[in-house]
Amino acid sequence: MLHAPGRVSTGSTGRRLDRPGVGSLRTVPSIQHHALTRIIPIVRRRSEVHDPEQVRRDVLASQRQADGTPPRRIASRFDVHREEQPGLPWFALCSPGTQPRRTVLYLHGGGYVSGLDRFHWRYAARLAGRLGVRVVLPDYPLTPTHTWRDTLPPLVALFERLGVESAHGVVLMGDSAGGGLALALAQQLARRSGPQPTHLVAFAPWVDLTGDTPGTRDAAASDPWLTLSKLKLYGAWWGAGDPHAAEGSPLFGDMSFLPPVLVLCGTRDLLAPQSRELVARARRAGVDVSYVEEPGLLHVYPLLPIPEARRAFDQVAAFLT
């Protein structure tokens, strides 16, 4: 079921979030958003895949140069520490002098080829500052060197540790690839008898590595950021030889026993059809799902420096209250 622009849509098992300050009816994207639609394709070097091996070499070179540590400004204003468990280094962030009893396990996006960046760190800092939570950011292994097989087991172990440490529970959250990984992790945890997430929040989650969800090609034509050829290539790498496997493509997994779910997505997003299909399948499984679809907005708009991101943050905060 779709909804009024900018509002949260719920099914028969969903909850409404159209409280004061949440769910504005404004439908025209901001000037800042319009500027980003021109800047992002240049900054992100948007291009189709013509030579898969060259793309692989470029990705590996970029990974060698990347720095996923917190920006200096955030490191100076928040308590940040780094820990490492077998196969999975991770960071924890909270406001100074606090001892949060609730944790957000945030899984970053980046097509499974890019690590933590300043947008993820800024959003984590906002969560910690506004909601008073501890935010844990795993620096999980990336493809093409690694696949979901290397990442899901240590994430399960990390979640179970956090679940024991967090008296008020753990929220799973992620954007794009990280949103898909968060859903795959929730499905893995649902099969186990240990701690479970209290909520799942996903921004334009990538949940179908095949890229064959109906409507994807039409959506790709209006997306100024993502390209379908790269999505399919990265998905083949991450999918460990089987992009239909639920561990990499949780759209095809069991939606039963998921926690309450909030999905946010813009319509100028190649992954919008996947968000809609995820919401439909989860609702059919009886999951408590809330869905926000913003007309004309970009991929992972809640993380971008635009006015619409403030509205999205209020919607996330209301959902977690």
C-alpha positions in Angstrom: 0.0 0.0 0.0 1.4 3.4 -0.9 0.6 6.5 1.0 0.3 10.3 1.0 3.7 11.9 0.0 6.1 12.1 2.8 3.8 10.1 5.2 4.4 6.8 6.8 2.4 4.1 5.3 1.3 1.1 7.4 -0.5 -2.1 6.7 -3.0 -3.8 8.9 -0.2 -4.8 11.3 1.6 -1.5 11.0 1.8 1.6 13.2 1.3 5.2 12.2 4.0 7.8 12.7 2.3 10.9 11.4 2.7 12.8 14.7 3.4 16.6 14.8 6.6 17.3 13.0 6.6 13.9 11.3 5.1 13.1 7.9 5.0 16.6 6.2 2.9 16.8 3.0 5.6 18.9 1.2 6.3 17.1 -2.0 8.7 19.3 -3.9 12.3 18.4 -3.2 14.5 21.1 -1.7 17.0 23.3 -3.5 19.8 21.4 -1.6 18.4 18.1 -2.8 18.3 19.4 -6.4 21.9 20.5 -6.1 23.0 17.0 -4.9 21.3 15.3 -7.9 23.9 17.2 -10.0 26.9 16.8 -7.7 26.6 13.2 -6.7 27.0 11.6 -10.2 30.3 13.6 -10.5 31.6 13.0 -7.0 30.6 9.3 -7.0 31.9 8.8 -10.6 28.7 7.3 -11.7 29.3 4.9 -14.7 28.1 1.7 -16.2 30.3 -1.4 -16.2 32.1 -2.0 -19.5 35.1 -4.0 -18.2 34.3 -6.0 -15.0 38.0 -6.8 -14.4 38.9 -3.1 -14.5 36.1 -2.4 -12.1 37.5 -5.0 -9.8 40.9 -3.5 -9.9 39.5 0.0 -9.3 37.5 -1.3 -6.3 40.5 -3.0 -4.7 42.6 0.1 -5.2 40.0 2.3 -3.6 39.7 -0.1 -0.6 43.4 0.1 0.0 43.3 3.9 0.1 40.1 4.1 2.3 40.1 5.4 5.8 37.0 4.3 7.8 38.1 5.9 11.1 35.9 8.6 12.6 36.3 12.2 11.4 38.3 14.4 13.7 35.3 16.5 14.7 33.3 13.5 15.8 36.2 11.9 17.6 36.7 15.1 19.6 33.0 15.4 20.6 32.0 11.8 21.3 33.5 8.9 23.1 34.7 6.5 20.4 36.5 3.3 20.8 37.5 0.5 18.5 37.4 -3.2 19.3 38.1 -6.3 17.3 36.8 -9.8 17.3 37.8 -12.6 14.9 37.0 -11.4 11.4 35.2 -8.2 12.5 36.7 -4.9 13.8 34.0 -2.5 15.0 33.6 0.9 16.6 31.3 2.1 19.4 30.2 5.7 19.8 28.3 7.4 22.5 27.9 10.9 24.0 30.6 11.8 26.6 29.9 10.9 30.2 26.9 8.6 29.4 26.4 4.9 29.9 23.7 4.1 27.3 21.5 1.1 28.1 20.3 0.8 24.5 22.4 0.0 21.4 21.9 0.7 17.7 23.9 -1.7 15.6 24.4 0.3 12.4 25.5 -1.5 9.2 26.9 0.9 6.6 26.1 0.9 2.9 28.5 1.2 0.0 27.5 -1.6 -2.3 29.5 -4.1 -0.2 32.6 -2.6 -1.8 33.0 0.6 0.3 33.6 1.0 4.0 32.4 3.5 6.6 32.4 7.1 5.4 31.7 10.6 6.9 28.0 10.3 6.2 27.7 7.1 8.3 29.8 8.7 11.1 27.7 11.9 11.1 24.4 9.9 11.2 25.8 7.7 14.0 26.8 10.8 16.0 23.3 12.2 15.5 21.7 9.0 16.8 24.0 9.0 19.8 23.5 12.7 20.6 19.7 12.9 20.0 18.6 9.5 21.2 21.2 8.9 23.9 22.1 5.4 22.5 25.4 3.7 22.0 26.0 3.2 18.2 28.1 0.3 17.1 29.5 0.4 13.6 31.1 -2.8 12.3 33.8 -2.4 9.7 32.8 -5.6 8.0 34.7 -7.4 5.3 34.1 -6.1 1.8 33.7 -7.7 -1.6 35.2 -8.8 -4.1 37.7 -10.3 -1.6 34.9 -11.4 0.8 31.3 -12.4 0.6 28.3 -12.8 3.0 29.9 -16.1 4.2 32.7 -14.1 5.9 30.4 -11.5 7.4 27.2 -13.0 8.7 28.8 -15.4 11.3 30.9 -12.7 13.1 27.9 -10.3 13.0 25.7 -12.8 14.7 28.4 -13.2 17.4 28.6 -9.4 17.8 24.9 -9.0 18.0 24.6 -11.7 20.7 27.3 -9.9 22.7 25.6 -6.6 22.4 22.2 -8.1 23.3 23.6 -9.3 26.6 25.3 -5.9 27.3 22.3 -3.7 26.4 19.6 -3.8 29.1 17.1 -2.0 26.8 17.8 -4.0 23.7 19.5 -3.6 20.3 18.1 -1.9 17.2 19.3 -3.1 13.8 19.8 -0.3 11.3 21.4 0.1 7.9 21.4 1.9 4.6 21.5 0.4 1.1 23.7 -2.7 1.3 23.8 -2.3 5.0 20.0 -2.3 5.1 20.0 -5.6 3.3 22.7 -6.9 5.6 20.7 -5.9 8.6 17.6 -7.8 7.3 19.8 -10.9 6.6 21.2 -10.6 10.1 17.7 -10.4 11.6 16.6 -13.5 9.6 19.7 -15.4 11.0 18.9 -14.3 14.5 15.3 -15.3 14.2 16.4 -18.9 13.8 18.4 -18.8 17.1 17.2 -18.8 20.7 19.4 -15.9 21.8 18.8 -12.2 22.0 16.6 -10.6 19.2 16.5 -7.1 17.8 13.8 -4.8 19.2 13.4 -2.9 15.8 14.8 -2.9 12.3 15.3 0.3 10.4 16.4 0.3 6.7 17.1 3.2 4.3 16.6 2.0 0.7 17.8 -1.5 1.6 19.5 -3.6 -1.1 17.7 -6.9 -0.6 17.9 -8.5 -4.0 21.4 -9.0 -5.3 20.1 -10.2 -8.7 18.7 -6.8 -9.6 15.7 -8.5 -11.2 12.9 -7.2 -8.9 10.1 -6.0 -11.2 10.3 -2.3 -11.9 14.0 -2.0 -11.4 15.0 -1.1 -14.9 12.4 1.7 -15.0 13.7 2.9 -11.6 17.3 2.8 -12.8 16.4 5.2 -15.6 15.6 8.0 -13.2 18.3 7.3 -10.6 21.2 9.8 -10.9 23.4 7.9 -8.5 23.2 4.1 -8.9 23.6 2.0 -12.0 22.1 -1.4 -12.6 25.2 -2.9 -14.2 27.3 -2.2 -11.1 24.6 -3.4 -8.8 24.5 -6.7 -10.6 28.3 -7.0 -10.7 28.7 -6.2 -7.0 25.8 -8.5 -6.2 27.5 -11.4 -8.0 30.6 -10.8 -6.0 28.9 -10.6 -2.6 26.5 -13.4 -3.4 29.2 -16.1 -3.2 28.1 -17.6 -6.5 24.4 -17.6 -5.8 22.8 -14.1 -5.8 19.4 -15.7 -5.1 20.6 -17.2 -1.7 18.7 -15.6 1.2 21.9 -14.8 3.1 22.9 -12.3 0.4 19.4 -11.5 -0.9 17.1 -11.5 2.1 14.1 -10.5 0.0 13.9 -14.3 -0.7 14.3 -15.3 3.0 11.9 -16.0 5.7 10.2 -12.8 6.9 8.5 -14.5 9.9 9.4 -13.4 13.4 11.1 -10.2 12.3 10.8 -7.3 14.8 8.9 -4.1 13.9 10.3 -2.7 10.7 10.6 0.8 9.3 11.7 1.3 5.7 12.4 4.7 4.1 13.1 5.2 0.4 12.9 7.9 -2.2 11.4 7.4 -5.6 14.5 8.5 -7.6 16.2 5.3 -6.4 17.0 2.2 -8.3 16.2 0.2 -5.1 12.7 1.7 -4.6 11.1 -1.4 -6.2 13.0 -3.6 -3.8 11.8 -1.6 -0.8 8.2 -1.9 -2.0 8.5 -5.6 -2.5 10.2 -6.1 0.9 7.4 -4.2 2.6 4.7 -6.3 0.7 6.4 -9.6 1.6 7.0 -8.7 5.2 3.3 -7.6 5.7 2.1 -10.9 4.1 4.2 -12.6 6.8 2.4 -10.7 9.5 5.3 -8.4 10.3 4.6 -4.9 11.8 5.9 -2.7 9.0 5.9 1.0 8.5 7.0 2.5 5.1 8.0 6.0 4.1 8.3 6.7 0.4 9.4 10.3 -0.5 8.5 11.5 -4.1 11.5 12.6 -6.1 14.2 11.9 -3.5 17.6 10.3 -3.9 19.1 7.0 -2.7 19.6 7.0 1.1 18.3 10.5 1.4 18.1 10.3 5.2 21.9 10.4 5.4 22.3 13.4 3.1 22.8 17.1 4.1 19.3 18.1 3.0 16.2 19.3 4.8 14.3 16.1 4.0 16.9 14.2 6.1 15.7 16.1 9.2 12.2 14.9 8.6 13.4 11.3 8.1 15.4 11.5 11.4 12.2 12.6 13.2 10.4 9.6 11.7 13.1 7.2 12.9 13.1 8.7 16.4 9.3 8.4 16.6 9.4 4.8 15.4 12.0 3.9 18.1 10.1 5.7 20.9 
